[in-house]
Amino acid sequence: MDAIITDGFVFWHWWVLGFLLLVAEILTPGTFFMWIGFAAFVTGLAAWLIPGLSWAGEIVMFAVLSLAAVVLWLKYRPLTRNDAEDNGLNQRGRHTIGRELTLVSDIENGIGQARLDDSVWRVSGPALKAGSLVKVIGADGATLKVEALNVEPRHS
């Protein structure tokens, strides 16, 4: 440590510091240490290219670059994550909107059943007879909202 104070930093000291900061970035959540690590790499590059740079100048350069990198990151990072966006994950019924189904039971009192691929789903819609063709217009949980298609019912 005394050698660093008297002789100053060698360029590769900054690169080691940058590497350690990138390792810290991997081990911790967020993207904060990465920018400071990049500042350390740039300071090491400057120390290598400008051999007469004093250790105090290197520290000031590192501090300014670190501050600038963090400020730029805070300014240009996405302010919100799109987690609030309704992407339909875990909402299988929403992926059926627009599909045409055949009723397997009458829709009575607004509730019936329709076959979708290899399963039978609960449907809600107007009073219709089994075998009628319906189109999915929405989903409410595990219940598909349907409307009648103007096609003659199929008989099995």
C-alpha positions in Angstrom: 0.0 0.0 0.0 2.9 2.4 0.8 4.3 1.7 -2.7 1.1 2.8 -4.3 1.0 6.0 -2.3 4.6 6.9 -3.0 4.9 5.5 -6.6 1.3 6.0 -7.6 -1.0 3.6 -9.4 0.2 1.5 -12.2 -2.3 1.2 -15.1 -3.0 -2.5 -14.5 -4.1 -1.6 -10.9 -7.0 0.2 -12.5 -7.8 -2.8 -14.7 -7.8 -5.1 -11.7 -10.1 -2.7 -9.9 -12.4 -2.7 -13.0 -12.4 -6.4 -13.1 -13.2 -6.7 -9.4 -16.1 -4.2 -9.9 -17.4 -6.3 -12.8 -17.3 -9.4 -10.6 -19.1 -7.4 -7.9 -21.7 -6.6 -10.6 -22.2 -10.3 -11.3 -22.7 -11.1 -7.6 -25.1 -8.3 -6.8 -28.4 -7.3 -8.4 -28.6 -4.1 -10.5 -26.2 -2.5 -12.9 -24.4 0.0 -10.7 -20.9 -1.5 -10.3 -20.5 -2.1 -14.0 -20.4 1.6 -14.8 -17.8 2.3 -12.1 -15.8 -0.7 -13.4 -15.9 0.8 -16.9 -14.6 4.1 -15.4 -11.7 2.1 -13.8 -10.9 0.5 -17.2 -10.8 3.9 -18.9 -8.7 5.4 -16.1 -6.2 2.5 -16.6 -6.2 3.1 -20.3 -5.4 6.8 -19.7 -2.7 5.8 -17.2 -1.1 3.5 -19.8 -1.3 6.0 -22.6 -0.1 9.0 -20.5 2.7 7.6 -18.3 3.3 11.0 -16.6 -0.2 11.2 -15.1 0.0 11.7 -11.4 -1.8 9.3 -9.0 -3.9 12.2 -7.8 -4.9 13.0 -11.4 -5.8 9.3 -11.9 -8.0 9.3 -8.9 -9.7 12.6 -9.9 -10.2 11.1 -13.4 -11.7 7.9 -12.0 -14.0 9.9 -9.7 -15.2 12.1 -12.6 -15.7 9.2 -15.0 -17.5 7.2 -12.3 -19.9 10.0 -11.6 -20.4 10.7 -15.3 -21.1 7.1 -16.1 -23.6 6.7 -13.2 -25.4 9.9 -14.1 -25.6 8.9 -17.8 -26.9 5.5 -16.8 -29.6 7.0 -14.6 -30.6 9.4 -17.4 -30.8 6.9 -20.2 -31.9 3.7 -18.5 -35.5 2.7 -19.0 -37.6 4.4 -16.3 -40.1 1.6 -16.1 -40.1 -2.0 -16.7 -42.9 -3.3 -18.8 -44.0 -5.7 -16.0 -47.3 -3.8 -15.7 -48.0 -4.5 -19.4 -50.8 -7.0 -19.8 -49.0 -9.7 -21.8 -51.5 -12.6 -21.3 -49.0 -14.7 -19.4 -50.9 -17.5 -17.5 -54.2 -16.5 -19.1 -54.8 -19.3 -21.6 -58.3 -18.2 -22.4 -57.1 -14.9 -23.9 -55.1 -16.8 -26.5 -58.4 -18.4 -27.8 -60.0 -15.1 -28.8 -61.2 -15.3 -32.4 -61.3 -19.1 -32.5 -64.4 -20.9 -33.7 -65.7 -23.7 -31.4 -68.5 -26.2 -31.4 -70.8 -26.3 -28.3 -70.9 -29.7 -26.6 -73.8 -28.7 -24.4 -76.6 -26.2 -24.6 -75.9 -22.7 -23.3 -78.6 -22.3 -20.7 -78.9 -19.4 -18.3 -75.8 -18.0 -20.1 -73.5 -20.9 -19.4 -72.5 -23.9 -21.5 -69.5 -26.0 -22.7 -67.5 -26.0 -25.9 -64.7 -28.2 -27.2 -61.4 -26.5 -27.7 -58.6 -28.8 -29.1 -58.4 -31.6 -26.6 -60.4 -30.1 -23.7 -63.8 -28.8 -22.8 -64.2 -25.2 -21.7 -66.9 -23.4 -19.9 -68.5 -20.8 -22.1 -70.9 -17.9 -21.5 -73.1 -16.4 -24.2 -76.6 -16.3 -25.7 -78.9 -19.4 -25.4 -77.7 -21.8 -28.1 -78.1 -25.6 -28.7 -75.3 -28.1 -28.5 -73.5 -28.5 -31.9 -73.8 -24.8 -32.7 -70.7 -23.0 -33.9 -69.6 -20.1 -31.8 -66.7 -17.6 -31.9 -64.7 -16.7 -28.8 -64.9 -12.9 -28.3 -63.3 -12.7 -24.8 -62.2 -14.5 -21.7 -63.0 -14.1 -18.1 -60.7 -16.4 -16.1 -61.4 -19.9 -17.3 -64.8 -19.0 -18.9 -64.8 -18.1 -22.6 -67.2 -15.5 -23.8 -68.8 -16.5 -27.1 -71.1 -15.3 -29.7 -73.1 -17.3 -32.2 -71.9 -17.8 -35.8 -74.6 -17.7 -38.5 -73.9 -21.2 -39.6 -76.1 -24.3 -39.4 -75.3 -26.4 -36.3 -73.2 -29.5 -36.8 -74.7 -32.8 -35.7 -72.4 -35.5 -34.4 
